Amino acid sequence: MFNFFKNIGPGTLVAAAFIGPGTVTLCTIAGVNFGFALLWAMVLSIIATIILQEMTARLGVISQKGLSEVIRGEISRPIVRKVVVILILSAIVVGNAAYEAGNISGGVLGLETIFPNFKLTYGVNTIDLLPILIGVIAFILLFIGNYKFLEKALVTLVLLMSVSFIVTAVLTKPDLFEIFKGALIPKFPEDSLLTVIGLIGTTVVPYNLFLHASLVKEKWKDRDDLSKAKKDTVVSIILGGVVSMAIIISATAMQSSEVTNAADLAKSLAPLFGDFSTYFIAIGLFAAGITSAITAPLAAAYVAKGCLGWKGGLKSLRFRSVWMVILFLGVLFSSLGISPIEIIKFAQVANGILLPVIAGFLLWIMNRESVLGKFKNTKLQNVVGIVILMITIFLGLKSIFKVFNLI
């Protein structure tokens, strides 16, 4: 057991990144509106995520480079390289800056359930202090710049989040037969298509592909460690999937159209299952928010470092400057209640284009002997990868159409 926890890390950070406030809210809405019927979509998402993240983990361990570094090095045509680098930087760095306010606001929703009046008022203006508190915690953890310390802090938060949501699901005493039925038999209830696509889209995340490859090389330096990286990836992402499913299961217990996010769920479950459920959900939502508030700036800094060919590690000035700017913008937008809608729309379009592009590049790189040697993809891995690529193209088109109100 000690060796297992010793070798767990980067995969858990990936799970921490995809279980953000957006995922928590979407899973809540899925449970409220469709019960257990969409659990299969989460199972499908987890399988796809494991396959893609295993590829990036293998790439990181064998090449000892991040995904953005490898893409930059393997594209020989300068014009194509510049276009891809600009697209990656736009989607990940600008996108994560836009989404950071949502990550921090999600953590605030959890804390507000326990501390409802943590605000500063002067004249007619009111500033919410909770985003600043979350920003300070995230800043301290990132500024320390020690990978092992950061890993332990995030693993602890993920375990806290996991226990919180799983205990809440158990408190609702769900029907196990219905859970297995929902998880194994695909169904499309009326008006559920966009929710299904959303569940997949919030789990198969573009920036996680970059984050994972960069993190594994911080932890493992030898190709003999590949089995440890694979085990870490599979176990951590399955744990993340169980947490997401636990949120859907919890939300199913409260059949009410008034529930629109996890904070509403916490308040709605209290009369049925007591204040314990409220506190468990509040703590889980806080942990989901703060882990994403840490991993999003971290991923953006790794991407900028790889795309622009910067040297140095977690403590380098350039690396720190990227995550500091993103964290600051997130705290600012969240504290003042500003919604950077246009930036988020741009980020959604960029991510919609980026996800299939990066999945395609990843498959291409995973077949290059010059990068991976005998550790390149097998035929089966390529077939499954191509199926996932088709799904990412579908998700990307949906994301772009949604932004322009075409669906």
N, C-alpha and C positions, 0 to 999 in steps of 0.2 A: 504493500500500500504506500509506503514511504517513497519507494522508487517511482511508483506511478505518479504521485503528486510532484515529485522532483522533475519529471520529464513532461509535465503538462505546462502549457504556457501560450505560445503563439496562437494555437487553435482557439483557446478560450478567449483571447483578445478579438479574434474574428467573430466569435459568437457574441461577445460584448458589443461589437460594432453593429451587427445586423439586428440585435434586439434593442432598438432605440425606441423613443416615444412614438414614432410613426408606426412601427410594427406593433407596439402594445395597443395603440388606438385602433389600428386596422383589425387586429385579432379580436379586440373587444366588440367592434361593430359586426364582424363575421359571426361571432357567437350569439350576439343579441338578435341579429336578423335571420340567421340560417341554422342556429343550433350546432349540432355536431356534423352537419352535412358537408362542410368544407374542410374537414380535418385532412382529407386525402390530398388537398392542394398543398398543405404544409408538408406532408410526407414527401410529395413529389419535389417540393422546393428544397428540402433537406438533402435528398439524394443528388439533385443537380448541384447543390452547393458543395457537398462532399467531393464530388468528382472534379469540379473546377478548382477547388481549394487544394486538393491533393496534388494537382498538376503544378500549381504555383509553389506549394511547399517543396515539391521535388526539385523544381527549377531553382529555388533559393538555396537549398542544401547543396546541390551538385555544382551550380555555377558560382555560388557565393556572390550573386548579384541580385539586385531588385528587378522587378519586371520592367519598369520604365527604363532602367539602364540597359537591359538586354534588348528591348525593342529599339532603343536609340542606336545600339551598336550593330544590330542585325539588318537594319534598313539601309541599303547602300545608296539609294537615290536621294540626294540632298533635298529636293523639293518635297518628295513624299515624306521624308523624315521630319521636315519642318511642319508640314500640315498635321501629321500625327502628334508631334510634340505639343503644338498649339492646342489641338483638340483635347489631349490628355490634361494639359495644364488648365484649360478653361473649365472642363467638366469637373475635375477633382478639386483643384485649388479654389476656384471661384464658387463651384457648387457646394463644397464643404463649408465655405464661409457663409453661404446663404442658409444652409441647413443647420448650422451651428446654433442659431437662435432657437430653432425648434427643439434641438437636443437639450439646451439649457432650460427652455420653457417646460419641457416634459419633466425634467427633474424638479422644477419649481412646483408643478401640479401635484407631485407626490408629497413634497414638503408642506404645501399649503393645506393639505388635508389634516396635518398634525399641528402646523403653526400658521393659522389663518390670517393673522394681522401683523406680518413682519414687513411693514412698509414705513417709509419716511415721507411726511407731508410738510410742504412749505408753501404757504399761500394756497393757490388753486392747483398746484402741481403735486403729483404723487410719484415717488420712485419705489419700485419693488426692490427690496434689499436681498431677497433670496437668490436672484440670478447672480448678483455680485458675490454672494457666499459660495455658490457652486463654481463660479469663475475662479475664485481664489483657490479653492480646493484643487481644481483642474490645473491651475497655473503651478501650484507647489509640486504636484505629482510629476508634471512634465518638466519643470525647471531643474529638478534634482538630476535629471538626465542619466539616471542609472537604469539600464534595461531590466535587470533582475528585480530592482525595487518596484519599478512600474508594473512589471509582470505580476508580482505578488499582490500589489494593490488592486489591480484589475481582476485577477483571479478571485480574490476575496469578495469584491463587489458582485462579480458574476454568480458566485456561490450564494451570496446573500439574496440576490435577485431570484435565483432558481428556487431556493427554499421558500421565499415569500410567495411566489406565484403557484408553486406546486402545492403548498399547504392550503392556499386559498381554494384551489381546485378540489382538494380532498375534502375540505369543509362543506362543499356544496353537495357531497355524496352523489356523484354522477352514476348513470347506468353504464357499466363497463361494456356490456354487449353493444349498446348504441355507439359507444366511443370507437370500438374496433370496427363496427360497421361503417361509421363515418370516415375512418382512417383508411380503410381498404377498398371501399366501393365508391368510385367516382360518381358524383351527382352534380347536376347543374340546376339548382332551384331557380325559379323565375327571378330575373334581375340580379343574378349572382355572378355573371361573367366578369364584370369589372372588379369585383371583390376577389375572385379567384386570381386574376391577373395581378392585382395589387399584392396579394399574399406572396406570390412568386417573386414579384418585383422588389419587395422590401427585404427579401431573404437572399436573392442572388444579386449582390451589390457590387458595382464596378470597383469602388475604391478598396474593397476587401482583397481583391486579387493583387493589387499593388502592396497593400499593407502586409499581407501574409508572407509574400516572397521576401520582403525586407526584414520582417521580424524573425523568420526561421534562421536566417544567416547570422543574426545577433546571438541566437541561442546555440545553434549547432554548426560546427565548422568542418565536420568529417562526413563523408558519404556513408560510413558505417552507421551514422545516426539516422539514416533515412527511415528505418522502421519505426523509430521513436517519433519522428515527425508525422508519419502516416497515422500512427495510433492516436497521437495528440489531436490531429485534424478530425478523425472520425468520431472519437469520443466527445470532443468539445462541441462539434456542430450538431451531433445527435442531442446532446444536453440542451443546446440552444433551441432545437426543434421541439423538445419536450416542454421547455418553458413557454414557447409560443402556443403550443397545443393546450397547455394548462390555462393560459389566458382565455382561449376560445371556450374551453370547458367551463371556466368560472363564469364567463359572460352568458353562457347558455342558461344558467340558473336564474338569470334575471331577464325575463322576456318583456322588455319595455323599450319603446321607440325613443324614449327620452334619454337613454344612455348613449352618449356620443363619444366618450373617451374613458380612460381607465379611472380618472378621478371621479366621474359620475358613477362608474361601476362600484367603486369603493363605498360611496355614500348609499347606493341602492342596495348593496348586499348587507349593510349594517343591520337593518331591522330583521332580516331573515337569519343571519348567521352571527350576529353580535359584532362588537367593536373590533374583535380580533381580525376579522376579514378586512375591515377598513385599514387597520394599521399594516397588515401584511401587504395589501395592494399598494398602499402609500410608499412603503419602504421599497417594494419592488420597482415602482415607477421612478422613484428617486435614483435607485441604482442603475436602471436602464438609461435614464437621462444623463447621469454623470459619466458612465462608461462610454457612451457615444460622444459626449462632450470632450472626452480625452482622446478617443481613437480617431475622430474625424480630423482634428488639427494635426495629429501625429501622421496620419496617412497622407495628408496634403503636403507636409514637410518632406516626407520620404519621396513622394512623386516629384516635387520641385527639385530635390537633390539629384534624383536619377535623370530626369529630363534635361536638366541644365548642366549635368556633369560636375556638380560640386563635390569637393572632397570633405573629409571630416565626419564626425559622428553626431550623436544626440546632443552633445554640448557645444557644437560649432555655432558661431554667431548667425550665419545664414539660415541654418536649420531652425534655430530657435526663433528667428525673426518671422518665419512663415507661420509657425503655429501660434505665436503671440498675436499676430495680426488677426488671424481667424478667430481665436478665442476672444479677443477684445471686441470684434464686430458682433460676435454672438451675444456676449454680455450686454453690449450697448443696445442692440435691437430688442433683446428680451426685457431689459430693465425699463426701457422707455415705451415698451408695447408697440414698437414699430414692426410692421410686417414687410420684409423686403420682397414683395410679390414679384416684381419684374425680374429681380435677380434669380429668384427661385424658378420662375418660368424659363429663364435662359438656362439655368442649371439642369432643369428637367429635359429640355431639348438636347443639350450637350450630352447628358447621361444616356438619353434615348439613342443617340448616335453612337456613343462610346461603348456601351455594353456589348453589342454584337461585333463592333470593330475589334475590341480588346479580346473577346472570346475567340474571334477568328485568328488574330495575331498569336494568341496563346497556343491554339492548336498547331499553327504553323511552326512556332518555336519549339513546341514539345516533340516535333518530328525531326528536328535538326541535330544530326550527330555531332556537328561542330560545337554545339552548346552542351548537349546531354550525353553524348556517347551511347553506351549500351542502356542508359536509363531513359531513352526516348520512349514515346508512347507505343503501346501494343496496338494491333488492329482493332481489338475490342474497345480499348480506350478511345480510339479515334472514332469508331462508329457511335459510341455513346456521346462523345464530345460533339459530333456533328448534329445529333438530335438536340442537344442542349443549345447549340449555336442557332438552330432553327427557332427554338423557344425564345432566345434572347433577341432575335430579329423581330419576332412577333411583339415582344414586350417593348422593344425600342420604338416600333411604329405606333403602338398604342400610346406610349408616353408622349410622343410628338403630336399625335392627333388630339390627345386630351388637352394639351396646352393650347392648341389653336381651336378648341371647341368643335372638333370635327366628329367626335363621338360622344 
